[in-house]
C-alpha cells in the first residue's frame, strides 16, 4: 500500500526540520500551522494546506534530483 499525501507531507516536514520558515514563506502557510501539522497537534489539517505542502516538497525534490 502506498503512503498517503498526508503521510508524505509529515515525512518531508521531519526531513525539513530547521527550514520550516522557508517552507512557510514558499507555501504561504504560517510557520505555526506547519509546526502543528508536523507535531500531530493538527489531527485533521486542511486539504489545501496538505496539497500546498505536497506540491512544494515534490517540486523541490524534483529539482534536487535533476
N, CA, C and O atoms as a Tinker XYZ file with bonds, in Angstrom:
   264  protein
     1  N      0.841000   -1.177000    0.000000    73     2
     2  CA     0.000000    0.000000    0.000000    64     1     3
     3  C      0.889000    1.245000    0.000000    63     2     4     5
     4  O      1.858000    1.317000    0.756000    81     3
     5  N      0.564000    2.216000   -0.840000    73     3     6
     6  CA     1.383000    3.417000   -0.915000    64     5     7
     7  C      0.995000    4.395000    0.191000    63     6     8     9
     8  O     -0.112000    4.360000    0.729000    81     7
     9  N      1.946000    5.264000    0.507000    73     7    10
    10  CA     1.679000    6.221000    1.571000    64     9    11
    11  C      0.721000    7.295000    1.095000    63    10    12    13
    12  O      0.685000    7.620000   -0.092000    81    11
    13  N     -0.051000    7.846000    2.011000    73    11    14
    14  CA    -0.982000    8.920000    1.684000    64    13    15
    15  C     -0.219000   10.229000    1.499000    63    14    16    17
    16  O      0.947000   10.341000    1.877000    81    15
    17  N     -0.886000   11.202000    0.920000    73    15    18
    18  CA    -0.276000   12.516000    0.754000    64    17    19
    19  C      0.051000   13.101000    2.136000    63    18    20    21
    20  O      1.093000   13.728000    2.323000    81    19
    21  N     -0.841000   12.889000    3.083000    73    19    22
    22  CA    -0.629000   13.388000    4.445000    64    21    23
    23  C      0.630000   12.769000    5.044000    63    22    24    25
    24  O      1.447000   13.477000    5.633000    81    23
    25  N      0.794000   11.460000    4.901000    73    23    26
    26  CA     1.994000   10.785000    5.415000    64    25    27
    27  C      3.251000   11.304000    4.728000    63    26    28    29
    28  O      4.281000   11.502000    5.374000    81    27
    29  N      3.165000   11.524000    3.415000    73    27    30
    30  CA     4.294000   12.059000    2.654000    64    29    31
    31  C      4.697000   13.434000    3.199000    63    30    32    33
    32  O      5.879000   13.704000    3.410000    81    31
    33  N      3.702000   14.295000    3.424000    73    31    34
    34  CA     3.973000   15.633000    3.940000    64    33    35
    35  C      4.596000   15.561000    5.332000    63    34    36    37
    36  O      5.555000   16.279000    5.615000    81    35
    37  N      4.068000   14.710000    6.196000    73    35    38
    38  CA     4.638000   14.561000    7.539000    64    37    39
    39  C      6.100000   14.119000    7.470000    63    38    40    41
    40  O      6.947000   14.639000    8.197000    81    39
    41  N      6.385000   13.175000    6.608000    73    39    42
    42  CA     7.762000   12.693000    6.443000    64    41    43
    43  C      8.678000   13.812000    5.952000    63    42    44    45
    44  O      9.781000   13.995000    6.467000    81    43
    45  N      8.211000   14.557000    4.953000    73    43    46
    46  CA     9.020000   15.642000    4.395000    64    45    47
    47  C      9.216000   16.772000    5.399000    63    46    48    49
    48  O     10.278000   17.394000    5.432000    81    47
    49  N      8.204000   17.040000    6.216000    73    47    50
    50  CA     8.360000   18.071000    7.245000    64    49    51
    51  C      9.430000   17.673000    8.246000    63    50    52    53
    52  O     10.220000   18.514000    8.675000    81    51
    53  N      9.466000   16.406000    8.622000    73    51    54
    54  CA    10.504000   15.962000    9.556000    64    53    55
    55  C     11.889000   16.094000    8.933000    63    54    56    57
    56  O     12.845000   16.480000    9.608000    81    55
    57  N     11.995000   15.775000    7.650000    73    55    58
    58  CA    13.277000   15.903000    6.954000    64    57    59
    59  C     13.689000   17.365000    6.776000    63    58    60    61
    60  O     14.871000   17.673000    6.619000    81    59
    61  N     12.704000   18.256000    6.803000    73    59    62
    62  CA    12.957000   19.683000    6.587000    64    61    63
    63  C     13.013000   20.480000    7.880000    63    62    64    65
    64  O     13.070000   21.709000    7.849000    81    63
    65  N     12.998000   19.802000    9.000000    73    63    66
    66  CA    13.023000   20.499000   10.283000    64    65    67
    67  C     14.218000   21.447000   10.308000    63    66    68    69
    68  O     15.323000   21.080000    9.909000    81    67
    69  N     13.986000   22.657000   10.777000    73    67    70
    70  CA    15.025000   23.677000   10.758000    64    69    71
    71  C     14.885000   24.612000    9.568000    63    70    72    73
    72  O     15.502000   25.677000    9.531000    81    71
    73  N     14.073000   24.211000    8.595000    73    71    74
    74  CA    13.836000   25.045000    7.402000    64    73    75
    75  C     12.354000   25.390000    7.249000    63    74    76    77
    76  O     11.904000   25.774000    6.170000    81    75
    77  N     11.607000   25.248000    8.339000    73    75    78
    78  CA    10.159000   25.486000    8.260000    64    77    79
    79  C      9.809000   26.926000    7.940000    63    78    80    81
    80  O      8.760000   27.185000    7.351000    81    79
    81  N     10.656000   27.866000    8.312000    73    79    82
    82  CA    10.395000   29.263000    7.963000    64    81    83
    83  C     10.414000   29.428000    6.449000    63    82    84    85
    84  O      9.568000   30.122000    5.886000    81    83
    85  N     11.373000   28.793000    5.792000    73    83    86
    86  CA    11.453000   28.845000    4.327000    64    85    87
    87  C     10.254000   28.149000    3.693000    63    86    88    89
    88  O      9.693000   28.638000    2.712000    81    87
    89  N      9.866000   27.018000    4.252000    73    87    90
    90  CA     8.694000   26.283000    3.740000    64    89    91
    91  C      7.454000   27.158000    3.888000    63    90    92    93
    92  O      6.637000   27.242000    2.971000    81    91
    93  N      7.315000   27.804000    5.030000    73    91    94
    94  CA     6.157000   28.666000    5.284000    64    93    95
    95  C      6.098000   29.810000    4.275000    63    94    96    97
    96  O      5.037000   30.105000    3.724000    81    95
    97  N      7.220000   30.441000    4.040000    73    95    98
    98  CA     7.257000   31.550000    3.082000    64    97    99
    99  C      6.927000   31.086000    1.669000    63    98   100   101
   100  O      6.192000   31.762000    0.950000    81    99
   101  N      7.458000   29.949000    1.272000    73    99   102
   102  CA     7.243000   29.443000   -0.086000    64   101   103
   103  C      5.808000   28.972000   -0.313000    63   102   104   105
   104  O      5.291000   29.081000   -1.425000    81   103
   105  N      5.165000   28.454000    0.725000    73   103   106
   106  CA     3.820000   27.901000    0.579000    64   105   107
   107  C      2.718000   28.856000    1.026000    63   106   108   109
   108  O      1.536000   28.605000    0.794000    81   107
   109  N      3.119000   29.959000    1.673000    73   107   110
   110  CA     2.160000   30.908000    2.239000    64   109   111
   111  C      1.269000   30.259000    3.308000    63   110   112   113
   112  O      0.096000   30.600000    3.459000    81   111
   113  N      1.861000   29.322000    4.037000    73   111   114
   114  CA     1.224000   28.678000    5.186000    64   113   115
   115  C      2.013000   29.147000    6.402000    63   114   116   117
   116  O      3.243000   29.157000    6.375000    81   115
   117  N      1.323000   29.530000    7.460000    73   115   118
   118  CA     2.047000   30.043000    8.626000    64   117   119
   119  C      2.965000   28.975000    9.215000    63   118   120   121
   120  O      2.678000   27.780000    9.166000    81   119
   121  N      4.069000   29.442000    9.769000    73   119   122
   122  CA     5.014000   28.520000   10.405000    64   121   123
   123  C      4.333000   27.776000   11.540000    63   122   124   125
   124  O      4.598000   26.593000   11.749000    81   123
   125  N      3.461000   28.450000   12.273000    73   123   126
   126  CA     2.745000   27.803000   13.381000    64   125   127
   127  C      1.865000   26.664000   12.872000    63   126   128   129
   128  O      1.793000   25.613000   13.510000    81   127
   129  N      1.196000   26.854000   11.735000    73   127   130
   130  CA     0.385000   25.780000   11.153000    64   129   131
   131  C      1.268000   24.607000   10.755000    63   130   132   133
   132  O      0.904000   23.452000   10.973000    81   131
   133  N      2.414000   24.897000   10.179000    73   131   134
   134  CA     3.350000   23.837000    9.800000    64   133   135
   135  C      3.816000   23.083000   11.049000    63   134   136   137
   136  O      3.900000   21.855000   11.040000    81   135
   137  N      4.113000   23.810000   12.106000    73   135   138
   138  CA     4.516000   23.169000   13.362000    64   137   139
   139  C      3.404000   22.267000   13.901000    63   138   140   141
   140  O      3.677000   21.164000   14.376000    81   139
   141  N      2.161000   22.727000   13.830000    73   139   142
   142  CA     1.026000   21.933000   14.316000    64   141   143
   143  C      0.841000   20.664000   13.484000    63   142   144   145
   144  O      0.571000   19.593000   14.029000    81   143
   145  N      0.985000   20.785000   12.179000    73   143   146
   146  CA     0.853000   19.610000   11.299000    64   145   147
   147  C      1.969000   18.621000   11.612000    63   146   148   149
   148  O      1.714000   17.428000   11.777000    81   147
   149  N      3.200000   19.109000   11.695000    73   147   150
   150  CA     4.360000   18.238000   11.912000    64   149   151
   151  C      4.315000   17.529000   13.264000    63   150   152   153
   152  O      4.730000   16.377000   13.382000    81   151
   153  N      3.812000   18.222000   14.276000    73   151   154
   154  CA     3.782000   17.640000   15.622000    64   153   155
   155  C      2.592000   16.720000   15.852000    63   154   156   157
   156  O      2.560000   15.967000   16.826000    81   155
   157  N      1.616000   16.780000   14.957000    73   155   158
   158  CA     0.413000   15.979000   15.141000    64   157   159
   159  C     -0.651000   16.706000   15.943000    63   158   160   161
   160  O     -1.736000   16.173000   16.177000    81   159
   161  N     -0.337000   17.927000   16.365000    73   159   162
   162  CA    -1.320000   18.726000   17.110000    64   161   163
   163  C     -2.551000   18.989000   16.242000    63   162   164   165
   164  O     -3.678000   19.015000   16.735000    81   163
   165  N     -2.320000   19.183000   14.954000    73   163   166
   166  CA    -3.417000   19.339000   13.996000    64   165   167
   167  C     -3.719000   17.954000   13.439000    63   166   168   169
   168  O     -3.052000   17.490000   12.515000    81   167
   169  N     -4.724000   17.301000   14.005000    73   167   170
   170  CA    -5.041000   15.917000   13.629000    64   169   171
   171  C     -5.649000   15.813000   12.236000    63   170   172   173
   172  O     -5.496000   14.794000   11.562000    81   171
   173  N     -6.339000   16.870000   11.802000    73   171   174
   174  CA    -7.009000   16.837000   10.513000    64   173   175
   175  C     -6.758000   18.155000    9.778000    63   174   176   177
   176  O     -7.656000   18.989000    9.659000    81   175
   177  N     -5.523000   18.337000    9.285000    73   175   178
   178  CA    -5.209000   19.595000    8.604000    64   177   179
   179  C     -6.013000   19.732000    7.316000    63   178   180   181
   180  O     -6.431000   18.737000    6.722000    81   179
   181  N     -6.220000   20.945000    6.904000    73   179   182
   182  CA    -6.999000   21.203000    5.698000    64   181   183
   183  C     -6.344000   20.639000    4.443000    63   182   184   185
   184  O     -5.121000   20.541000    4.335000    81   183
   185  N     -7.196000   20.278000    3.515000    73   183   186
   186  CA    -6.728000   19.717000    2.242000    64   185   187
   187  C     -5.830000   20.717000    1.518000    63   186   188   189
   188  O     -4.808000   20.332000    0.951000    81   187
   189  N     -6.198000   21.980000    1.532000    73   187   190
   190  CA    -5.387000   22.980000    0.824000    64   189   191
   191  C     -3.981000   23.080000    1.389000    63   190   192   193
   192  O     -3.011000   23.203000    0.642000    81   191
   193  N     -3.875000   23.026000    2.704000    73   191   194
   194  CA    -2.541000   23.091000    3.323000    64   193   195
   195  C     -1.708000   21.879000    2.931000    63   194   196   197
   196  O     -0.541000   22.013000    2.562000    81   195
   197  N     -2.307000   20.705000    3.012000    73   195   198
   198  CA    -1.583000   19.473000    2.661000    64   197   199
   199  C     -1.199000   19.479000    1.183000    63   198   200   201
   200  O     -0.092000   19.073000    0.829000    81   199
   201  N     -2.105000   19.938000    0.318000    73   199   202
   202  CA    -1.792000   19.998000   -1.115000    64   201   203
   203  C     -0.652000   20.976000   -1.387000    63   202   204   205
   204  O      0.257000   20.666000   -2.157000    81   203
   205  N     -0.693000   22.155000   -0.763000    73   203   206
   206  CA     0.381000   23.138000   -0.961000    64   205   207
   207  C      1.723000   22.575000   -0.506000    63   206   208   209
   208  O      2.731000   22.714000   -1.198000    81   207
   209  N      1.726000   21.945000    0.653000    73   207   210
   210  CA     2.968000   21.370000    1.169000    64   209   211
   211  C      3.459000   20.235000    0.287000    63   210   212   213
   212  O      4.651000   20.143000   -0.007000    81   211
   213  N      2.551000   19.376000   -0.133000    73   211   214
   214  CA     2.923000   18.258000   -1.001000    64   213   215
   215  C      3.519000   18.767000   -2.310000    63   214   216   217
   216  O      4.556000   18.275000   -2.754000    81   215
   217  N      2.877000   19.735000   -2.918000    73   215   218
   218  CA     3.387000   20.299000   -4.174000    64   217   219
   219  C      4.761000   20.937000   -3.967000    63   218   220   221
   220  O      5.657000   20.776000   -4.795000    81   219
   221  N      4.917000   21.650000   -2.872000    73   219   222
   222  CA     6.206000   22.265000   -2.572000    64   221   223
   223  C      7.308000   21.214000   -2.475000    63   222   224   225
   224  O      8.360000   21.350000   -3.099000    81   223
   225  N      7.061000   20.163000   -1.687000    73   223   226
   226  CA     8.102000   19.145000   -1.498000    64   225   227
   227  C      8.354000   18.358000   -2.779000    63   226   228   229
   228  O      9.506000   18.047000   -3.081000    81   227
   229  N      7.324000   18.030000   -3.534000    73   227   230
   230  CA     7.530000   17.306000   -4.789000    64   229   231
   231  C      8.337000   18.147000   -5.774000    63   230   232   233
   232  O      9.261000   17.643000   -6.412000    81   231
   233  N      7.991000   19.422000   -5.898000    73   231   234
   234  CA     8.745000   20.305000   -6.799000    64   233   235
   235  C     10.182000   20.460000   -6.343000    63   234   236   237
   236  O     11.104000   20.423000   -7.157000    81   235
   237  N     10.374000   20.634000   -5.048000    73   235   238
   238  CA    11.729000   20.780000   -4.511000    64   237   239
   239  C     12.542000   19.515000   -4.720000    63   238   240   241
   240  O     13.710000   19.578000   -5.105000    81   239
   241  N     11.929000   18.367000   -4.468000    73   239   242
   242  CA    12.648000   17.100000   -4.620000    64   241   243
   243  C     12.954000   16.811000   -6.077000    63   242   244   245
   244  O     13.988000   16.215000   -6.380000    81   243
   245  N     12.076000   17.219000   -6.990000    73   243   246
   246  CA    12.344000   17.026000   -8.411000    64   245   247
   247  C     13.524000   17.882000   -8.865000    63   246   248   249
   248  O     14.329000   17.445000   -9.687000    81   247
   249  N     13.627000   19.103000   -8.329000    73   247   250
   250  CA    14.746000   19.968000   -8.693000    64   249   251
   251  C     16.067000   19.414000   -8.167000    63   250   252   253
   252  O     17.098000   19.519000   -8.832000    81   251
   253  N     16.034000   18.828000   -6.976000    73   251   254
   254  CA    17.252000   18.246000   -6.397000    64   253   255
   255  C     17.699000   17.043000   -7.209000    63   254   256   257
   256  O     18.896000   16.832000   -7.404000    81   255
   257  N     16.729000   16.244000   -7.691000    73   255   258
   258  CA    17.047000   15.028000   -8.436000    64   257   259
   259  C     17.540000   15.340000   -9.848000    63   258   260   261
   260  O     18.234000   14.525000  -10.455000    81   259
   261  N     17.191000   16.500000  -10.367000    73   259   262
   262  CA    17.552000   16.848000  -11.765000    64   261   263
   263  C     18.988000   17.246000  -11.897000    63   262   264
   264  O     19.442000   17.564000  -12.996000    81   263
